[in-house]
């Protein structure tokens, strides 16, 4: 009986040991599987993680702000940039909320006293940003510098004010015919629709020499008539004078004016009846004579 009991006990212990070994192996497999899954998930996350920007490469155009230094206190907002891999830079300085300006590699900004942060961007020809730097500094101008800037600003304002006043008071030059130009009743000319225009030279034209050709365009209702003959309505001729010279009769719509003075010249033209009385229509044009080069 004792031997039978001992055999049963031994069998039971053996089975128990086998169960323990089996459970341990199963847990190890599960742990290994879970570790593999965790490792795969971690690898996937790292693969999908976006690459952080590394800035310009060693051969890309870039720059460094040498002046002012970060956190420094300066008396003048003067900037000096150190360039690399570029010889023809284009920069944009951004400061404040709405201020931006194109600058070179050495420039000065007009800023008030206090703390400032200025961002500088390096651009290419298409205005693509190649590199960006920021610098924070404190501007502390001297009383003398502030006073000097105030004087400059006051002078600038004074110049602008003078310019505005000159523009405001400047009136177009109105040329009036001399007092000795004959005048007459214009009622006949109006009833016949008589008139003319000075086609050439235009106002302000520059004549290279001292001679100019004058071209008139009379209305269709006007015809040339013989000088110093009986008056026929609608017929007549022109007379002209240069500056304050003498009148000259002209039976043509195109004639030459000589002896121009250097500077402003005025030609006066009047429409006349063929009996040598005036239709009362007078016009004039001013231009520049004896200029270095003629201009149209």
C-alpha positions in Angstrom: 0.0 0.0 0.0 2.8 2.4 0.9 4.5 1.8 -2.5 1.3 2.5 -4.4 0.7 5.7 -2.5 4.3 6.9 -3.2 4.0 6.1 -6.9 0.8 8.2 -7.1 2.4 11.1 -5.3 5.3 11.0 -7.6 3.1 11.1 -10.7 1.2 14.0 -9.3 4.3 16.0 -8.7 5.6 15.3 -12.2 2.3 16.5 -13.8 2.5 19.7 -11.6 6.0 20.4 -12.7 5.0 20.0 -16.4 2.2 22.4 -16.0 4.4 25.0 -14.4 7.0 24.7 -17.2 4.3 25.0 -19.9 2.8 28.2 -18.4 6.2 29.8 -18.2 6.9 29.1 -21.8 3.5 30.5 -22.9 4.1 33.8 -20.9 7.5 34.2 -22.5 6.1 33.8 -26.0 3.4 36.4 -25.2 5.9 38.8 -23.8 8.2 38.5 -26.8 5.2 39.0 -29.2 4.1 42.1 -27.3 7.6 43.5 -27.3 7.9 43.0 -31.1 4.5 44.8 -31.7 5.6 47.7 -29.5 8.9 47.9 -31.3 7.1 47.9 -34.7 4.7 50.7 -33.6 7.6 52.8 -32.3 9.5 52.3 -35.6 6.4 53.3 -37.6 5.9 56.5 -35.5 9.5 57.5 -36.0 9.2 56.9 -39.7 6.1 59.0 -40.0 7.5 61.9 -37.9 8.1 65.0 -40.1 11.8 66.0 -40.4 12.6 69.2 -38.4 13.9 72.1 -40.5 17.7 72.2 -40.4 18.1 75.7 -42.0 20.4 76.5 -44.9 22.9 73.9 -46.0 26.6 74.7 -45.8 26.7 75.7 -49.5 23.4 77.7 -49.5 23.2 81.5 -49.4 23.0 82.6 -45.8 24.0 85.4 -43.5 24.8 86.4 -39.9 23.9 89.5 -38.0 27.2 90.8 -36.6 25.9 94.2 -35.4 23.9 94.7 -33.2 24.5 91.7 -31.0 21.7 89.8 -29.4 20.6 91.5 -26.1 23.0 94.4 -26.5 22.3 98.1 -25.8 23.2 100.5 -28.7 23.1 104.2 -29.3 22.2 103.8 -33.0 20.2 101.1 -34.8 23.0 100.4 -37.3 23.1 96.9 -38.8 26.0 95.0 -40.3 25.4 91.6 -41.9 28.0 89.0 -42.7 27.3 87.1 -46.0 28.1 83.6 -47.0 27.7 82.0 -50.5 26.2 85.1 -52.0 27.6 88.3 -53.6 24.4 90.1 -54.6 22.1 90.0 -51.6 18.6 91.3 -51.3 17.3 91.7 -47.7 14.0 92.7 -46.1 14.0 94.1 -42.6 10.7 93.6 -40.7 10.1 95.5 -37.5 7.0 96.6 -35.6 3.6 95.6 -36.9 3.5 97.2 -40.3 7.1 98.3 -41.0 9.3 96.6 -43.6 11.9 97.9 -45.9 14.4 96.6 -48.4 18.0 97.1 -47.3 21.5 96.1 -48.1 24.1 94.3 -46.0 24.9 97.6 -44.1 22.0 99.8 -43.1 20.5 102.0 -40.4 16.9 102.0 -39.1 15.1 105.0 -37.7 13.7 103.7 -34.4 12.6 105.2 -31.1 14.4 104.6 -27.8 13.4 101.2 -26.3 13.6 97.5 -26.8 13.3 96.3 -30.4 13.2 92.9 -32.3 14.1 93.1 -35.9 13.7 90.2 -38.3 15.9 90.1 -41.4 15.2 87.9 -44.4 17.5 87.0 -47.2 15.7 86.9 -50.5 16.5 85.7 -54.0 15.5 87.4 -57.3 12.0 85.9 -57.1 11.6 87.1 -53.4 11.8 83.6 -52.1 13.1 83.6 -48.5 16.5 81.8 -48.3 17.4 82.5 -44.7 15.9 84.4 -41.7 17.5 85.8 -38.6 16.2 87.8 -35.7 18.0 90.1 -33.2 16.7 91.7 -30.0 18.4 94.8 -28.7 17.8 98.0 -26.8 18.2 101.4 -28.4 19.3 104.2 -26.1 20.0 107.4 -28.1 21.9 110.2 -26.5 20.2 113.6 -25.9 22.5 115.1 -28.5 21.5 112.5 -31.1 17.8 113.0 -30.4 18.1 116.7 -30.8 20.0 116.3 -34.0 17.2 114.0 -35.4 14.6 116.6 -34.3 16.4 119.3 -36.2 16.6 117.2 -39.3 12.9 116.3 -39.1 12.0 120.0 -38.6 14.1 121.0 -41.7 12.4 118.3 -43.7 8.9 119.4 -42.6 9.8 123.0 -43.4 11.0 122.0 -46.9 7.8 120.1 -47.5 5.7 123.0 -46.3 7.5 125.4 -48.6 7.0 123.0 -51.5 3.3 122.7 -50.7 2.9 126.5 -50.6 4.8 126.9 -53.8 2.5 124.3 -55.5 -0.5 126.0 -54.0 0.4 129.5 -55.0 1.8 128.5 -58.4 -0.7 129.3 -61.1 -0.4 128.4 -64.7 1.3 131.0 -66.8 -1.4 132.9 -68.7 -0.1 134.7 -71.7 -1.9 137.8 -72.6 -1.5 139.6 -75.9 0.2 143.0 -75.8 -1.9 146.1 -75.5 -1.3 147.3 -79.0 -3.0 144.3 -80.7 -5.9 145.6 -82.7 -9.4 144.6 -81.6 -12.6 144.7 -83.5 -16.2 143.6 -83.5 -16.4 139.8 -83.7 -20.0 139.5 -84.6 -19.3 139.0 -88.3 -16.7 136.3 -87.6 -19.1 134.5 -85.4 -21.9 134.6 -87.9 -19.6 133.2 -90.6 -18.0 130.7 -88.2 -14.6 132.1 -88.8 -11.8 130.9 -86.6 -8.3 129.4 -86.7 -5.9 127.3 -84.5 -2.1 127.5 -84.2 -1.1 123.9 -85.0 2.6 124.4 -84.8 4.7 125.0 -82.7 2.8 123.6 -79.7 3.1 125.5 -76.3 6.5 124.9 -74.7 8.1 123.5 -77.8 11.9 123.8 -77.9 13.4 125.2 -81.1 17.1 124.3 -81.6 17.9 127.4 -83.6 16.5 130.9 -84.0 14.0 130.1 -86.8 10.6 128.3 -86.5 7.9 127.4 -89.0 4.4 128.4 -87.9 1.4 126.5 -89.2 -2.2 127.7 -88.9 -5.4 125.8 -89.5 -8.3 128.2 -90.4 -11.9 127.1 -90.4 -13.4 125.8 -93.6 -15.5 129.0 -94.0 -12.4 131.2 -94.4 -10.7 131.9 -97.7 -7.6 134.0 -98.5 -8.3 137.2 -100.3 -6.0 139.9 -101.8 -4.6 142.3 -99.3 -5.9 145.9 -99.3 -8.9 145.2 -101.5 -12.7 145.6 -101.0 -14.0 143.6 -98.1 -15.7 140.3 -99.0 -17.2 138.5 -95.9 -15.2 135.4 -95.1 -12.1 136.4 -97.0 -8.9 137.8 -95.6 -5.4 137.1 -94.4 -3.3 136.8 -91.2 -0.9 139.1 -89.6 1.6 138.1 -87.0 4.4 139.5 -84.7 7.2 138.0 -82.6 7.3 139.1 -79.0 7.1 142.9 -79.1 8.2 143.3 -82.7 6.4 144.7 -85.7 3.4 143.2 -87.4 3.8 141.3 -90.7 1.1 140.5 -93.1 0.9 136.9 -94.4 -1.4 135.5 -97.1 -0.7 131.9 -96.2 -1.5 129.4 -93.4 2.2 128.5 -93.1 5.1 131.0 -92.6 8.5 131.2 -91.1 9.4 133.3 -88.0 13.0 134.4 -87.7 15.3 136.0 -85.1 14.0 134.0 -82.1 15.4 135.1 -78.8 17.1 132.7 -76.5 14.5 131.6 -74.0 10.7 132.1 -74.1 9.3 133.5 -77.3 5.7 134.4 -78.1 4.1 134.6 -81.6 0.9 136.6 -81.8 -1.5 136.0 -84.8 -4.6 137.9 -85.8 -7.3 137.1 -88.4 -7.8 140.1 -90.8 -10.3 141.2 -93.4 -8.8 141.8 -96.9 -9.6 145.5 -96.4 -7.0 145.4 -93.6 -9.5 145.7 -90.7 -9.6 143.0 -88.0 -12.1 140.2 -87.6 -11.3 140.5 -83.9 -9.9 136.9 -83.6 -6.5 136.9 -82.0 -4.4 134.0 -80.7 -0.8 133.4 -79.5 1.6 130.6 -78.6 4.8 130.6 -76.4 7.8 128.3 -76.9 11.5 128.1 -76.2 14.0 129.4 -78.7 17.7 128.6 -79.2 17.6 125.5 -77.1 20.5 123.0 -77.1 18.4 120.3 -78.7 15.0 120.7 -80.2 12.1 118.8 -78.7 8.5 118.1 -79.8 
